Amino acid sequence: MCDIVPGEIMVGYPVDGPGRGIYDRVVNDLFGSGMASNGPRLTPNWQDATSSDSLSEGDGLVMPMHDGLPVVLRRMTTVAGSEQAAVDAINRRTLEESVRYAAAGGQIDELLYPLQRVFAQTVHYLKPCHEEQNDPVQPFRLTSTHERYLKQIVHLGGPAIGPAPRVAIIDGGFDDQFCLDHTFGSQVLPIVEFGHQPPGPNACAGVVGPDAATVHGTLVARLINAVCPEATLLPLRIISAATPEHGTVATEWALFAAIREALASGANIINLSMRFGLNDTRCEFCGDLPRAIRSPAFELVVQYAAGSPERVVLVAAAGNQRIGLLAFPSQLPAAVAVSAVGSSFAPSYNTNFDGQGQHPLLFAAPGGDPAPGVDEAVAVSENGCKSYCGTSFAAAYATGALARTMSLNRVNAGQAVAILRKSAMTGFPDYDVMYHGRGIVQVG
């Protein structure tokens, strides 16, 4: 399966100003001519993947930005296999129109400002960051290893004194019937779903079923709750299908809809225990390796969420490919990236790491370790045949620590990150900035 959704691209543009005018001219030119003579024919698709209240002007998702005009993300369809050619055609025409605007006396620097830019990109798949197994789905219970992890992370006792943090969990959903050792109660808000069935011959056929994704999302929620019981959790389900080859997957379009919901719902922290891309081989359609995937639209949204007055923080899993490159989006400087360690603080066997040691917000957190002779897991299935470990769950612990730090110190999420940087543990043998970043998270 390709790492981009077949037949789908995304265009971003401002709702007003010179950027909007350029977008209108580009679309009118390309769609008017149909690009039949010199490129792939594009077909507009105004149907949003989410509910009608996420639409604006009937043509896409509006992402609010705190210090500028909202940015519209519009989904379009093209022939499967020609996605990158369509993106290149739109970006090329956008550049031509920008030059024409400047020649007519316009201020070109206006169009270079991120919120005034017009850009096109492909739409990507995402996968959960955990060690996926094909055993039948069963309820889980936390392990004694989890209890050790919890004692390492939470040193400060006493009741929370600040408002309950609100944590959005963008994942596979939530169902407390899968959690054998805990009842959540009212701190979990009703689940919101953003399912989207990809089109084309590579569409996900629901042959495995969605329950594995629900278990993953429920376990992430359980770990956050264990570290910060007072947090209000908002589960946002974006995983909609599964395949025998790739397991549970989601699409970037559903991710944007979920982020918009998280921001509108007042989330302080967004937990994303997922990574962009499916395979670790070069894609036959787009030519990219998944580890090289970047999304300009997603970078823009994360950057401005982090810079908003509310300082919304994205916590993202580093990935489990055992390589010296953090998975996207954890590699973004504005995101809190989380690698995995075991109870000895040594890096987990399959965790990704920062090969250059330069990520400003990389932390390590317990996530289990599948290494031979170690075999630590945060949870096991009811029959004991399936264990759970990976950076998905390290990110969940880190999210819980961030939320708990907010609550204890009466600070926003951005200020809590600064506190975590001071409280993170680094004074242990074999500390390595490439694997442990700012240190192992501890509630500050």
N, C-alpha and C positions, 0 to 999 in steps of 0.2 A: 504494500500500500504506500502511496506517495505521502510525504509529510505535509503536503498542502491539500486542502479540500478540493477535490476535482470540480472544475467548472465554476469556482467562486473566486472573486477578487473583492477588495474593499477600497473605497476612495474616501479620503478625509478632506474636509474643507471648512472654512469658517462660515457662520450663518450670515455674515454681512461683510461689507468692506471690499477692497480690491481683490482679495483672494476669492471671495464668492463670485465676483464678476468674471474672474478668470476661469473658475470652475464651470460656470454656465456656458461660457464660450467654447471651452474644450468639449464639454458633453454635447452641446449642440452640433459642433463640427463632427465629432466622431460618430455620434449616434445618427446624425442626419445623413451622413454619407454611408453609414453602416460599416465603414472600414473594409468594404468588400474587395477593393482593388489592391490595397497595400498592407493588409493586416487582418487579424482575426475579427470576425464580426461579434460585437458585444450585444448582449440582450439585457436591458434593465430589469431588475427584479425588485419590486417595491415591497415585497412581503417580508416583514420583519420576522425573525426567529422567535420573538417573544410576544407578549400580550400587546394589545392595541394601545395601551396607555404608555408604552415605551416608544411610541412613534411620534415624530414631529413632521408635519407637512406631508405625511404619507410616504416619506422617502428615506428613512434611516433612523439610527440612534443618535440622539443629541447628548453629547458628553459635556456637562457643565464645567467651566474652568473658572477658578476663583478670581483671576486678575485679567480677564479678557473675555472676548466673545465666546460663546459655546462653539464647540467643534462638532460637526455632523459627520458621522461615519455611515456611509451608504454602501450597501451590499449589491453587487452586480454579478451576473452570470455570463460565462463565455463557454466555448467548447473545451471539454476536458483535454488537457495536454497543451493548451495555448494560453494558460494563465499568465505565465511570465511575459509572453509576447504582448498580451493585452496591457499588463502593468507598464511595460516599457513604452508602449504607444501612448498611453495617457500621460506618463511622466514627460515624454519627449514633447508632446503638444503643450503641456503645462509650461515647460521651459520656454518654448517659442512664444507663447502668449505673455509670459512674464517679461521677456525681452522687449516685446512690442509695447507693453504697458510702460516700461522704463523709457523707451524711445519717444513715447508720446508725452513725456514730462512727469510720469509717476515716480514716486519714491521707491526705488527697488528694495531698500532695506525694510520697508513694510512687509514685503513678501517673504523676507528671510526670517522674520519673527515666527517662532513655532506655531503660534495660534492663528497666523494668517497664511500659512503654507497650504498648498494643495498637493496632495500626494496620493499615489496608488500603491497597493501592495497585495500580495497573495494572502489567503486566509489559511491558517495553519491548524493542524491537529495538536492535541495535548494528551499526555498520559500521566497517571498518578506516579509519584516517586516512592515506590516501595518494591519489595521483592515479591513479584507476582507469582502465585502458584495456581495450578489448575485443579486443585482439589474442590470437591463440592462445597458450596457456601454453607457455613455454620455460624451460630453465635460464638462470641469470643469472651474470654475473661482475661483480666490483666494478670501479670505474673509477679512473682517476688522480685524479679529483676526490675520491674517498674517501680516497686516500692523503694528499692535502692536508688534508682534514678531520681525519684521524687525527693528523697532526703538530700541528695546532692544539689538539687536545684533550689529548694525552698528552705531557707535558713531562718527567715523572719516569721515569727508567729504573730498572734494577735488578730483582732478583727480588722477588716478593711474600713478605712475612714473616708474614702472618697466615693464618688458616684460609681455605680457598677459599669465597668467598661463594656462596650458592645463590640463583639467580634463576629465578623462575617466569615463564614467557612465556605469557600468556593470549591466544591468537591463533588462527590457522588451522591450527596443527599444525607438523610438521617433517618434512622428507625431504631428506637431504643429497645426493641425486641431482640436485637442482635447483641446487646450488652447484658451479660449475665450477672454482673456484680454491682449494678448501680441503677438507681432511678433518678432521672434528671429533674423532673418537676417542671416548674414554670419558667426556668431560666433558658429554655430552648424555645425560640419563636417558631411559628409554623414555617415549614419548608416552602421555599419558592423555587419553581422549576423553570429552567431555560433550555429545554431539550431542542435539538435540531438534528434531523436526519439528513446526512450529507447526500447530495444528488450524484448521479453518474454510476458507471460500472463498478467503481471502487467503494460504493456505499457500504456502510457497516450493516451487515445482516445480523439481526439479534439472535445469534445462535448460542451464545453463552448466557445471556440474560444480564439484567442490570444489578442483581443483588450483590455481586462482589464489589461493585462501586459503592453501594449503600453501606456495606460493612466498612469499607475504607473511610468514607466520610464520617460514619458513626464513631469509629475508633479515634480519628483525629479529634472529633468533638469531645470524646471521653477524656483524652489526655489533656486537652486545654482546660477542661472542667476540673481535672484532678489538681492542676497547679493553681488555678484561679477559680474556685467554686462560685464566687460572686459574679462572674462575668455573664452577661447575657449573650447567648449564641444565636446567630442567624444563619441557618444552613441554606446555601444556594446551590441547587443541583444543576450541573452543566453536563454531566456525563449521560449520554442518551442511548448508547448502543455498545455492542461488544463483538469481537471477532475471535476465532480460534487462534489466529496468528499474533494479534496485538493486544488481546484482552480488552479492557475497558478504555474507551477513548472519549474525547470531547472536541468541540471545535472552538476556534478563537472567537467566532461571532457570538456564540453563547456566553463566552467569558466576558466580552464587553458588556453584554446585557446584564450579567450578574454584577459586574463592577458598578455599573450605573445604579442598580438597585441597592448595593451596599452603601454607596455614597448618599443616595437619597434617604436611606433608612438611618443615617447617623452613625454608621460604623466608625469606630476608632481605629480598628486593626482589621486587615484583610489577610486571612491565612490561605495560601495557595500551595498546597502540597502536590503540585503538578509541574510538569515541564513541557515545553514546546517540542514537537517532533515525536516520531514513532520509532523509526529504524536507526541503526547505527551504521548504515551503508549509504552510499551516494544515491540520491533519488533519481530514478530514470526519467522523470518528467521535468523536474526543476533543476536537477544537477547539484543540489545542496546536500551537505551533511546536516543532520538535525542539530549537531553541536554548533553549527555555524548560523543557525536561524536567528534572525532578529526581526522585531516588529516595530516599525516607527510609530504606529498608532498606539501600541501598548506602552512604549517608552514615554510618549507624550502624556498619556493619562497618569501613569505612575509618578512622573516628575511633578505634575501639577497637583496631584493628590497629596504628595509629601510636602509640597510648598504651600498648601492651603492653610488658612488660619486654624483649622481643626487638626492639622498635621496628621492626616490619615497615613498609616504606615502599612506597607505590604511586607509580609513575611513569606519568603519563598524557599522551597527545598532546593538543595544544591544538585540533586540528581544522584543516580546510582550506577554510573557507567565506569567508575574507577579511573577517571581521567583528570588531568590537571586543568580543567576548564569547567567553571560553574555553568550549570544548565541555564538556559534562558527561561524565565526572566530573573532568576536569582543573581545573575551576573550584573544586573543594572545597579549603578552606584546608589540610587535612591531606595533600593530594596534592601531589607534585612535578609541576607543569605544565611542559610543554616546547613552546615555539614553535620555528619553523624559520628559519634564516638560511642565506645562501650564503657562499662563501669570502671575500667582501668584508665580511662581517658585517652587510650590509643585510638586512632582513627578506625572507624568501621571498615570492614574488608572492601566493600563496594562503593564507599562514598566518593563523590567527586570532591575536588579541592581546588584552591586558587593557585595555579602554577606559578604566578608572578608575585603572589603575596601582597597584592595592592588593593584588594576590595576594601573600601572603608567601613563596611558594615557586615562583614562576615563573622559569624559566631559559630561555635560548635555546641551541640546539645546531644544528650543520649538519644540513640535511635535504634539500639540493638546492634548485634554484630553476627552475621552468618558465617564468619570464618571458622574453618575446622578447628576443633579444640576449644572454641569460645562459645559459639552457638547461643548467643543471648537474644531474647525476644521480648518485646514490650507486652505482647499478648499472644495467646494461643487459642485455637478453636476448641469447641466443646469436646470433641473427640480426641484432642491432643495431637492431631495429625498435621495441623497447619499452624505455622508460627508467623508472626508479623514483625518485620524490622525494615529499616530504611530511612532515608532522609525525610520522607513524608512525616514520620512520627517525631523525628528530631525537630522539624519545623513546628509541629504542634506543641511540643514542650516549650520551645522558645516563645511561641505566641502566648502560651499561658504565663510564662515568666514576665513577658512584657505587659500583659494585662494586669497581673498581680502587682507589678511595680507601679503602674498607673494608679491603681486603687489605694495602695499603701501610702503613696506620696502626694496624692491629689494633683497629679500633673497630666498633661496631654500625652499622646503616644510618642510624639517627637521628643519631648523632654524625658520620657521613660527610656527611650533608646539611649540617650546620653547617660542616664543613670546606670543602665546595663553595661555600658562600656567601662564604667568605673568599677562595677561590682563583679564583672566577669573574671573567672579564675584563669590565671596564667602561670602561677608559681608552682609548677609541677614538672617532674622530669619529662623530657621529650616533647615539651611544648614546641609547636612549630606553627609559625604564622600562616603558612600555606594551608594547613589543615584546620587549625583552631582559630584563625583570624584574630579577633579582639579577645578571644578567650571562651571558656565554657560558661554558658549562661547560668547566672544565679540571680534570684530575686533580690533587687537592690532596695 
